């Protein structure tokens, strides 16, 4: 489905606002915060159409709208992946100080990645040799605080070795982006996964978080790691 450039810019603003503030976004908020060069009435009309087309929806507790999985996929494919990849110098310095080509270093890098991303990190050094960290980052996300979702996240953690063993050989070398229903770890999550080769051995690194994870920052981190194995 194609959407107009104006709708796309409004949707982009909604996604960025929601990723940053975890608050349903209203037309008035968009006009005020994002300095859109259109009236609030126009934004309302465009948002109504975006909702009909499945890009945003209205939570029952709010007058605002939040992005759907379809919106995040468009955001990643048409905006994030088209941007020049450049890791923030602060993050690069932290990771460069830690990075070396051995498992102990990789574990330290994983911990740093969890701190920087605010998400969970897993690192499969080989198909059946898994390390993960930052799991608590998932449980503090606002959308994961309901008891049923906490249970779902816990099940994913318990099954992580099994899931990675199942997908390990199917992943392509380089970055793999799984959003919502595409995600083998659960449709309420997104995962950015890097498969790399080192000394004829394959490994897999993943950043796992909510659908509203910071895709721009996390893909920059994944691409930084990708450069280390090229």
C-alpha positions as CSV (number, residue, x, y, z in Angstrom):
1,X,0.0,0.0,0.0
2,X,1.4,3.4,-0.9
3,X,0.6,6.6,1.0
4,X,1.0,10.2,0.2
5,X,4.2,12.1,1.2
6,X,2.1,14.3,3.6
7,X,0.6,11.3,5.3
8,X,4.0,9.7,5.4
9,X,5.5,12.7,7.2
10,X,2.6,12.8,9.7
11,X,3.0,9.1,10.3
12,X,6.8,9.5,10.8
13,X,6.1,12.3,13.3
14,X,3.6,10.0,15.2
15,X,6.1,7.1,15.3
16,X,9.0,9.3,16.5
17,X,6.8,10.9,19.2
18,X,5.5,7.6,20.4
19,X,9.0,6.0,20.5
20,X,10.2,8.9,22.5
21,X,7.4,9.5,24.9
22,X,5.3,6.3,25.0
23,X,2.1,8.4,24.8
24,X,-0.7,8.1,22.4
25,X,-0.3,11.0,19.9
26,X,-3.1,13.5,19.1
27,X,-3.3,15.9,16.2
28,X,-2.9,18.9,18.4
29,X,0.2,17.4,20.0
30,X,1.7,16.8,16.5
31,X,1.0,20.4,15.3
32,X,2.4,21.8,18.6
33,X,5.5,19.6,19.1
34,X,6.5,18.8,15.5
35,X,5.9,22.2,13.9
36,X,4.0,20.6,11.0
37,X,3.2,23.0,8.3
38,X,-0.5,22.1,8.1
39,X,-3.5,22.8,10.3
40,X,-4.7,20.6,13.1
41,X,-7.9,19.9,11.1
42,X,-5.8,18.6,8.2
43,X,-3.7,16.4,10.5
44,X,-7.0,15.0,12.0
45,X,-8.3,14.1,8.6
46,X,-5.0,12.5,7.6
47,X,-4.8,10.6,10.8
48,X,-8.3,9.3,10.3
49,X,-7.3,7.9,6.9
50,X,-4.0,6.5,8.4
51,X,-6.2,4.7,10.9
52,X,-8.5,3.3,8.2
53,X,-5.4,2.1,6.3
54,X,-4.1,0.2,9.4
55,X,-1.1,2.4,10.2
56,X,-2.3,3.7,13.6
57,X,-5.0,2.8,16.1
58,X,-6.7,4.3,19.1
59,X,-6.1,2.7,22.5
60,X,-9.4,2.6,24.4
61,X,-7.9,4.7,27.2
62,X,-6.8,7.6,25.1
63,X,-8.0,10.2,22.5
64,X,-4.6,9.9,20.7
65,X,-3.3,7.3,18.3
66,X,-0.3,4.9,18.4
67,X,1.5,3.2,15.5
68,X,0.8,-0.4,14.4
69,X,3.2,-3.1,13.3
70,X,2.5,-2.0,9.7
71,X,3.6,1.6,10.6
72,X,6.9,0.4,12.1
73,X,7.6,-1.8,9.1
74,X,7.1,1.2,6.8
75,X,9.2,3.4,9.1
76,X,12.1,0.9,9.0
77,X,12.0,0.1,5.3
78,X,11.4,3.6,4.0
79,X,13.1,5.8,6.5
80,X,15.6,4.1,8.8
81,X,17.2,1.8,6.2
82,X,17.6,4.7,3.8
83,X,19.6,6.8,6.2
84,X,23.4,6.8,6.3
85,X,24.5,4.5,9.1
86,X,26.7,6.2,11.7
87,X,27.0,5.2,15.3
88,X,27.0,7.9,17.9
89,X,30.6,8.7,18.8
90,X,29.9,8.2,22.6
91,X,28.6,4.7,22.0
92,X,31.4,3.9,19.6
93,X,34.0,4.8,22.2
94,X,32.4,2.7,24.9
95,X,32.1,-0.4,22.6
96,X,35.6,0.1,21.0
97,X,37.1,0.1,24.5
98,X,35.5,-3.3,25.2
99,X,35.5,-5.1,21.9
100,X,37.9,-8.0,21.2
101,X,37.5,-11.3,19.3
102,X,36.8,-13.6,22.2
103,X,33.8,-14.7,24.1
104,X,34.6,-12.9,27.3
105,X,34.9,-9.6,25.4
106,X,31.7,-10.4,23.5
107,X,29.8,-10.8,26.8
108,X,31.1,-7.4,28.0
109,X,30.1,-5.9,24.7
110,X,26.6,-7.4,25.1
111,X,26.3,-5.8,28.5
112,X,27.3,-2.4,27.1
113,X,24.7,-2.9,24.3
114,X,22.0,-3.6,26.8
115,X,22.9,-0.4,28.6
116,X,23.0,1.7,25.5
117,X,19.9,0.3,23.8
118,X,17.8,-0.1,26.9
119,X,16.7,-3.5,25.5
120,X,17.6,-7.1,26.0
121,X,20.7,-8.6,24.2
122,X,21.4,-12.1,23.2
123,X,24.6,-13.5,21.7
124,X,24.9,-17.0,20.3
125,X,28.6,-17.6,19.9
126,X,27.7,-20.9,18.1
127,X,24.4,-22.6,17.5
128,X,24.2,-24.0,21.0
129,X,26.3,-21.6,23.0
130,X,24.1,-18.7,24.1
131,X,24.6,-15.7,26.4
132,X,22.0,-13.1,27.1
133,X,21.7,-10.0,29.3
134,X,19.5,-6.9,29.9
135,X,16.4,-9.0,30.4
136,X,15.3,-6.7,33.1
137,X,15.1,-4.0,30.4
138,X,12.1,-5.8,29.0
139,X,10.2,-6.0,32.2
140,X,10.5,-2.2,32.9
141,X,8.9,-1.3,29.5
142,X,5.5,0.3,30.1
143,X,3.8,-2.1,27.6
144,X,5.2,-5.1,29.4
145,X,4.0,-4.4,32.9
146,X,0.6,-6.2,32.6
147,X,0.7,-9.6,34.2
148,X,-0.2,-11.5,31.1
149,X,2.5,-9.8,29.0
150,X,5.1,-10.4,31.8
151,X,4.2,-14.1,31.5
152,X,4.6,-14.0,27.7
153,X,8.0,-12.4,28.0
154,X,9.1,-15.0,30.6
155,X,8.1,-17.8,28.3
156,X,10.2,-16.2,25.5
157,X,13.2,-16.1,27.8
158,X,12.7,-19.7,28.8
159,X,12.5,-20.8,25.2
160,X,15.3,-18.5,23.9
161,X,17.9,-21.3,23.3
162,X,15.3,-23.4,21.5
163,X,14.2,-20.5,19.3
164,X,17.8,-19.5,18.4
165,X,18.7,-23.1,17.6
166,X,15.7,-23.3,15.3
167,X,16.4,-20.0,13.4
168,X,20.2,-20.1,13.5
169,X,20.8,-21.7,10.1
170,X,17.9,-19.9,8.4
171,X,19.2,-16.4,9.2
172,X,21.0,-14.6,6.4
173,X,24.5,-13.2,7.0
174,X,24.1,-9.5,7.9
175,X,21.2,-7.8,9.6
176,X,17.8,-9.5,10.0
177,X,14.9,-7.3,11.1
178,X,11.8,-8.9,12.7
179,X,8.9,-6.7,13.7
180,X,5.9,-8.1,15.5
181,X,4.2,-11.0,13.8
182,X,7.4,-11.7,11.8
183,X,9.4,-12.2,15.0
184,X,10.2,-15.7,16.1
185,X,10.6,-14.5,19.7
186,X,7.0,-13.2,20.0
187,X,4.6,-10.9,18.1
188,X,4.7,-8.4,20.9
189,X,8.4,-7.8,20.4
190,X,10.8,-6.7,17.7
191,X,14.3,-8.1,17.2
192,X,17.2,-6.8,15.2
193,X,19.5,-9.7,14.6
194,X,23.0,-9.8,13.1
195,X,24.5,-13.0,11.8
196,X,28.2,-12.9,11.3
197,X,31.1,-15.2,10.5
198,X,34.4,-15.3,12.3
199,X,37.2,-17.9,11.7
200,X,34.7,-20.0,9.7
201,X,32.3,-20.1,12.6
202,X,28.9,-18.3,12.6
203,X,27.5,-16.3,15.4
204,X,24.3,-14.4,16.1
205,X,23.8,-11.1,18.0
206,X,20.3,-9.8,18.7
207,X,18.7,-6.7,20.2
208,X,15.2,-7.5,21.5
209,X,12.6,-5.0,22.7
210,X,9.1,-3.7,22.3
211,X,7.6,-2.8,18.9
212,X,8.4,0.9,19.6
213,X,12.1,0.2,20.2
214,X,14.5,2.9,18.9
215,X,15.1,1.3,15.5
216,X,17.5,4.1,14.4
217,X,19.8,3.8,17.3
218,X,19.6,0.0,17.4
219,X,20.3,-0.5,13.7
220,X,23.3,1.8,14.0
221,X,24.6,-0.5,16.8
222,X,24.0,-3.6,14.7
223,X,25.8,-2.0,11.7
224,X,28.7,-1.1,14.0
225,X,29.0,-4.7,15.0
226,X,28.6,-5.9,11.4
227,X,31.6,-3.7,10.5
228,X,33.7,-5.5,13.1
229,X,33.2,-8.9,11.4
230,X,33.8,-7.7,7.8
